[in-house]
Amino acid sequence: MYLLELGGEDDAFAAREAASAATGVDLVGPSVALADAIVPERVRGLAYTHRASDLLGRTDADLTSARTLLEAATLEREGSIAVRATDVHGESGVDTERAERELGQVLVDRGFSVDLEDPDHVLRAVFSAGRLEADALDGDLFEREDRRDGRAEGNAVSICALGWLAAASVRDFGARAPTDKPFFQPGSMDPLLARAVANIAGAKAGATVLDPMCGTGGVLVEAGLLGADVIGTDAQAKMAAGARTNLEHFLERDEPSPTGVSRGDWHVGRGDATRLPLPDDSADAVVFDAPYGRQSKVETHRLEDLVSGALAQARRVGSRAVVVADRSWASEAREAGWELEAAFERRVHRSLTRYVLVLE
Ligand SMILES: C[S@@+](CC[C@H](N)C(=O)[O-])C[C@H]1O[C@@H](n2cnc3c(N)ncnc32)[C@H](O)[C@@H]1O
């Protein structure tokens, strides 16, 4: 089993993204999930998972329990170690420096040497306490009754999980802040959210991802860096040209992407998302960030007609879709023939709630 350290403000959404790189993802505490198996190369490309560790065991979020757990654990490793402890959101009250010292001592007593600079193995000690978000228990990820032991909706949890660090995500998102890209327009998607939706859509080498309202190309850049071939259209010539500039900048390089995969091919053209100039089934997944009613000029369409039309075209062209918007377009999605696999809702600020729909 693996311990996943999640980031961001929405654990359910982070867990859904993590499921693109792991199986059996199960939230067990604030910002902590367990998984049955991971694909380390894909963990490197996650936005809202920081680390995955080979689980040694779990106990309550206090240092005495953590020490006992480590004293009893089977440690099939040798060499030098460093212990890194974290108290998620500062809620467990555990002194992490003391935890690192005391857990390090347990490992020294068991024959390991300490090397804080360049250890052979890093032991992650994650302390997490608080309430599991009620909506974290919704959706198909959490159907398995055997995984719900001792947990009820909104239950208080206190967990310490220990594990050997196995994979970490590459935290290079700051280098792609919308305002630092060669082409910027207000309304560009934050690269973390763009990466997460690209992962949820299944972006990887060999997959083709289409964004029919690509704007500055935020989603396409992240999907391309994950190795997917990407196609973008936008109704505005200025946006199509700007997306090209950004994709050229981030994807036209010979060296592998920071996550270690070959960058995908890309194509961008001017086009109407409700009349896509693409054959049936020409993409594996369609991702789009619908214009916000008050923000984008929606050329010749009413917003409702635009989104319904784009959803119908997405269904014709792809077999899965991820839609980001300022309202839930779930009924329009169903009318267009999609099934709602999962829905996430996050309040960004007082006047903006962001919805993410995952459609099959
Ligand atoms: C919210 S923005 C997308 C932002 C994008 N995700 C990014 O990171 O820059 C919505 C885009 O939809 C485009 N759009 C509006 N109506 C369209 C249509 N009928 N067909 C294609 N694109 C359209 C707008 O020009 C705008 O660029």
The ligand as an ORCA input file, in Angstrom:
! r2SCAN-3c Opt
* xyz 0 1
  C     -12.486     30.688    -20.224
  S     -11.671     30.859    -21.750
  C     -10.574     29.489    -21.809
  C      -9.319     29.760    -21.058
  C      -8.276     28.703    -21.255
  N      -8.582     27.475    -20.527
  C      -6.908     29.237    -20.871
  O      -6.221     28.633    -20.039
  O      -6.521     30.272    -21.396
  C     -12.918     30.448    -22.897
  C     -12.519     30.551    -24.361
  O     -13.615     30.130    -25.157
  C     -13.530     30.819    -26.380
  N     -14.819     30.702    -27.084
  C     -15.961     31.395    -26.891
  N     -16.909     30.953    -27.741
  C     -16.366     29.964    -28.479
  C     -16.824     29.103    -29.497
  N     -18.078     29.179    -29.982
  N     -15.981     28.192    -30.015
  C     -14.712     28.099    -29.570
  N     -14.218     28.878    -28.615
  C     -15.027     29.801    -28.064
  C     -13.152     32.204    -25.984
  O     -12.560     32.880    -27.096
  C     -12.175     31.955    -24.834
  O     -10.848     31.947    -25.301
*
